[in-house]
Amino acid sequence: MKTGQYKKIGLLGGTFNPIHSGHLKAAELILDKIGLEKILFIPSYVPPHKGLTDMAAPYHRLNMVKLAIAGNPVFEASSLEIDTEGTSYSIITLGKIRNRYPYSTIFFIVGIDTFLEIKTWKEYKKVLKQCSFIVISRPGYHLEDAIKVMEGKYCRNIYEYQDDQELQDAAKIKNGIILFRIQALDISSTDIRRRLAAKEMIKGLVPEPVHAYIKKHRLYQGTS
């Protein structure tokens, strides 16, 4: 399939510091249930809302993403934000993706914790107008709280996915917000970095090729 011919594309962004099994499980479930044709994993260069002092270099994080998704041809690692070498804003990234895939419906895939901060995003109303969202449940958060941060017309476009239903129709609605409840793995990049700094095991928390890469390049050593 040539560039621009996909009907539904998911964008999964983040620091991926490092990418872990929870990211992959969520992406695989969404791919299957929502019927996306491609998911782009987009590591950020300088995230605007995070001040991490133990962040691996951009090329390391991109390489780990490539290793993690190598077995799935529908997953693609994108260096779009890293190549800009600047602060990563969703509205800018979205514009570049829409230029590349002008006829595709774009779905931003975000955790509920991230979505609750959407009003702090640069030009967030324009983002809501130009794409749909798939909001994933996370331990410690209430998925329904996504409704509380929306206002006016945006509240009318919120749908909750249920395990026993097909969401193909809802997934075609432009500017929709799909609440996607999953039995997520309780894994965080922060905990993985803490474990590595403390020389604890991380087996099963990241794909084995990612674990090998971390050991080879001695990433996340001596941090807390």
RAMO-V142665 format. One record per pair of residues at least 4 apart in sequence whose C-alpha atoms are under 8 Angstrom apart, sorted by the first residue. I is the first residue (numbers start at 0). J is the second residue. If there is no record, write none. Layout:
BEGIN
[[I | J] [I | J]]
END
This chain:
BEGIN
[[0 | 4] [0 | 5] [1 | 5] [2 | 99] [2 | 100] [3 | 99] [3 | 100] [3 | 101] [3 | 102] [3 | 103] [4 | 100] [4 | 102] [4 | 103] [5 | 36] [5 | 37] [5 | 100] [5 | 102] [5 | 103] [6 | 35] [6 | 36] [6 | 102] [6 | 103] [6 | 104] [7 | 34] [7 | 35] [7 | 36] [7 | 37] [7 | 103] [7 | 104] [7 | 105] [7 | 106] [8 | 35] [8 | 36] [8 | 37] [8 | 38] [8 | 39] [8 | 103] [8 | 104] [8 | 105] [8 | 106] [9 | 35] [9 | 37] [9 | 38] [9 | 39] [9 | 105] [9 | 106] [9 | 107] [9 | 108] [10 | 38] [10 | 39] [10 | 40] [10 | 41] [10 | 105] [10 | 106] [10 | 107] [10 | 108] [11 | 38] [11 | 39] [11 | 40] [11 | 41] [11 | 107] [11 | 108] [11 | 109] [12 | 40] [12 | 41] [12 | 42] [12 | 43] [12 | 108] [12 | 109] [13 | 41] [13 | 42] [13 | 43] [13 | 46] [14 | 42] [14 | 43] [14 | 44] [14 | 46] [14 | 60] [15 | 19] [15 | 42] [15 | 60] [15 | 64] [15 | 188] [16 | 54] [16 | 55] [16 | 60] [16 | 188] [16 | 189] [17 | 55] [17 | 60] [17 | 63] [17 | 188] [17 | 191] [17 | 192] [18 | 22] [18 | 60] [18 | 63] [18 | 64] [18 | 67] [18 | 188] [18 | 205] [19 | 23] [19 | 186] [19 | 187] [19 | 188] [19 | 204] [19 | 205] [19 | 206] [20 | 24] [20 | 184] [20 | 186] [20 | 203] [20 | 204] [20 | 205] [20 | 206] [21 | 25] [21 | 183] [21 | 184] [21 | 185] [21 | 186] [21 | 187] [21 | 204] [22 | 26] [23 | 27] [23 | 68] [24 | 28] [24 | 183] [24 | 184] [25 | 29] [25 | 135] [25 | 181] [25 | 183] [26 | 30] [26 | 38] [27 | 31] [28 | 32] [29 | 33] [29 | 34] [29 | 35] [30 | 34] [30 | 35] [30 | 36] [30 | 37] [30 | 38] [31 | 35] [32 | 165] [32 | 166] [33 | 165] [33 | 166] [33 | 167] [33 | 170] [34 | 167] [36 | 73] [37 | 73] [37 | 74] [37 | 75] [38 | 73] [38 | 74] [38 | 75] [39 | 74] [39 | 75] [39 | 76] [39 | 77] [40 | 64] [40 | 74] [40 | 75] [40 | 76] [40 | 77] [41 | 76] [41 | 77] [41 | 78] [41 | 79] [41 | 80] [42 | 57] [42 | 60] [42 | 61] [42 | 77] [42 | 78] [42 | 80] [42 | 81] [43 | 57] [43 | 80] [43 | 81] [43 | 87] [44 | 57] [44 | 80] [44 | 81] [44 | 82] [44 | 83] [44 | 84] [44 | 85] [44 | 86] [44 | 87] [45 | 84] [45 | 85] [45 | 86] [45 | 87] [46 | 50] [46 | 86] [46 | 87] [46 | 88] [47 | 86] [47 | 87] [47 | 88] [53 | 219] [53 | 222] [54 | 219] [55 | 59] [55 | 60] [55 | 218] [55 | 219] [56 | 60] [57 | 61] [57 | 81] [58 | 62] [59 | 63] [60 | 64] [61 | 65] [61 | 76] [61 | 77] [61 | 78] [62 | 66] [63 | 67] [63 | 208] [63 | 209] [63 | 212] [64 | 68] [64 | 76] [65 | 69] [65 | 75] [65 | 76] [66 | 208] [66 | 209] [67 | 206] [67 | 208] [67 | 209] [68 | 74] [68 | 75] [68 | 76] [69 | 74] [78 | 82] [79 | 83] [79 | 92] [80 | 84] [80 | 85] [80 | 87] [80 | 92] [81 | 85] [87 | 91] [87 | 92] [88 | 92] [88 | 120] [88 | 121] [89 | 93] [89 | 120] [89 | 121] [89 | 126] [90 | 94] [90 | 121] [90 | 122] [90 | 123] [90 | 125] [90 | 126] [91 | 95] [92 | 96] [93 | 97] [93 | 126] [93 | 129] [94 | 98] [95 | 99] [96 | 100] [97 | 101] [97 | 102] [97 | 103] [97 | 105] [104 | 130] [104 | 131] [104 | 171] [104 | 173] [105 | 130] [105 | 131] [106 | 130] [106 | 131] [106 | 132] [106 | 133] [107 | 130] [107 | 131] [107 | 132] [107 | 133] [108 | 132] [108 | 133] [108 | 134] [108 | 135] [109 | 113] [109 | 114] [109 | 132] [109 | 133] [109 | 134] [109 | 135] [110 | 114] [110 | 134] [110 | 135] [110 | 136] [110 | 137] [111 | 115] [111 | 134] [111 | 135] [111 | 136] [111 | 137] [111 | 140] [111 | 141] [111 | 142] [111 | 145] [112 | 116] [112 | 137] [112 | 140] [113 | 117] [114 | 134] [114 | 145] [115 | 144] [115 | 145] [115 | 148] [116 | 120] [117 | 123] [117 | 148] [118 | 123] [118 | 148] [119 | 123] [122 | 126] [123 | 127] [124 | 128] [125 | 129] [126 | 130] [127 | 131] [127 | 174] [128 | 174] [129 | 174] [130 | 173] [130 | 174] [130 | 175] [131 | 172] [131 | 173] [131 | 174] [131 | 175] [131 | 176] [131 | 177] [132 | 174] [132 | 175] [132 | 176] [132 | 177] [133 | 176] [133 | 177] [133 | 178] [133 | 179] [134 | 142] [134 | 176] [134 | 177] [134 | 178] [134 | 179] [135 | 142] [135 | 178] [135 | 179] [135 | 180] [135 | 181] [136 | 140] [136 | 141] [136 | 142] [136 | 178] [136 | 179] [136 | 180] [136 | 181] [136 | 183] [137 | 141] [137 | 142] [137 | 183] [137 | 185] [138 | 183] [138 | 185] [142 | 178] [142 | 180] [143 | 147] [143 | 178] [144 | 148] [145 | 149] [146 | 154] [146 | 157] [149 | 153] [149 | 154] [150 | 154] [151 | 155] [152 | 156] [153 | 157] [156 | 174] [156 | 175] [156 | 176] [157 | 175] [157 | 176] [157 | 177] [157 | 178] [158 | 169] [158 | 175] [158 | 176] [158 | 177] [158 | 178] [159 | 177] [159 | 178] [159 | 179] [159 | 180] [160 | 164] [160 | 166] [160 | 177] [160 | 178] [160 | 179] [160 | 180] [161 | 179] [161 | 180] [166 | 170] [167 | 171] [168 | 172] [169 | 175] [169 | 177] [170 | 175] [170 | 177] [186 | 190] [186 | 191] [186 | 204] [187 | 191] [188 | 192] [189 | 193] [190 | 194] [191 | 195] [191 | 201] [191 | 204] [192 | 196] [192 | 219] [192 | 222] [192 | 223] [193 | 197] [193 | 222] [193 | 223] [194 | 198] [194 | 199] [194 | 200] [194 | 201] [195 | 199] [195 | 200] [195 | 201] [195 | 219] [195 | 220] [196 | 219] [196 | 220] [196 | 221] [196 | 222] [196 | 223] [197 | 221] [197 | 223] [201 | 205] [201 | 210] [202 | 207] [202 | 210] [203 | 207] [205 | 209] [205 | 210] [206 | 210] [207 | 211] [208 | 212] [209 | 213] [210 | 214] [211 | 215] [212 | 216] [213 | 217] [213 | 218] [213 | 219] [214 | 218]]
END
